[in-house]
Amino acid sequence: MTPLDDKATGLPWFKTWRDVYIFVFVSFAIWVGLLVALTVTFS
């Protein structure tokens, strides 16, 4: 395998693993933000 193949994810929207990690981190941050906002709003 070439180094280029090692970085390919095989996913349609994410071409590199860096993009996958960024998506996961941003998704997690959004969920935590929603959890905090809803907790403050409804408590």
Helices and strands as residue ranges (DSSP letters): H 3-7, H 17-42
